[in-house]
Amino acid sequence: INVSLGSSAAQLLRVNFVTDLVGLATLKERWENINRRINDHESPFFQSYAWCAHVATVRLAGSSGHFRLCVATVWRNDCLIGLWPLSLQKMFGGWIVKNLDDPFGQFAGVVFEHQVDIEPGVLAVIQNLKTSRYADGLKIDAVVEQTPLHIALRRTRAISKCVNQAVYVDLRPHPSFADYAETVNKKTR
C-alpha cells in the first residue's frame, strides 16, 4: 500500500475493522440508516448491509481460508460516520484488501453520513491499513470515475490506472428510465 497522506481531517477519525459475522450483524441498523442518507454513487444496493452480509456469509462458508472480512468502520469520537465494505483476499501468497463483494458486485463504493467525510474517511482507512500492516496490498476494482471514492483514491495516489471494465449507463442526468429510453437510438435498442 503506497499512498500519500496528509489530511489533518483524517487524523481526527478512528478506524476499526469488523472481521467476523457477529460484528457485522451489530452494524446492521446503523449501516442501513447511513446507506439511506448518502452514497458515493447511484448504485447503493452494492453497499447495503443486506448485500454485503449475504456475500460475506457465502464467501466465508466456501472460501477455503482465502477470504476474510475487513469492513472498515470510520468513527468521529463515539459516532459511526461511515463504512467501507472491504475484505481480505489471499492472492499470490499475500492478503490483498478488495471490495467485500469482489468479484460479484457491480461497483466499489463507500457509505458515509456526509459526503464531506468520504475523502478523510478513505484516507484514514488507508492510513490505518498502511501503518498496521493489516494487509499486503490494496486493489479496489470497479470504482466509478468522478465519484467521491474515486476522487479520494486519486488524491491519496492509491489509483495507479483508471480502467472501468464494467459496462454501465449513467442515469443520473435523466429523471426516469423512460426519459433515458427516449434518448437511445430506436434502431439499436
Secondary structure, DSSP 8 states (H G I E B T S, - for coil): -------HHHHT-EEEEE-SHHHHHHTHHHHHHHHHH-BSSS-GGGGSHHHHHHHHHHHHHHSTT-EEE-EEEEEETTEEEEEE-EEEEEETTEEEEEETTTTT-S----EESSGGGHHHHHHHHHHHHHHHT--SEE------TTSHHHHHHHHTT--S-----S-----TTSSSHHHHHHHS-TTT-
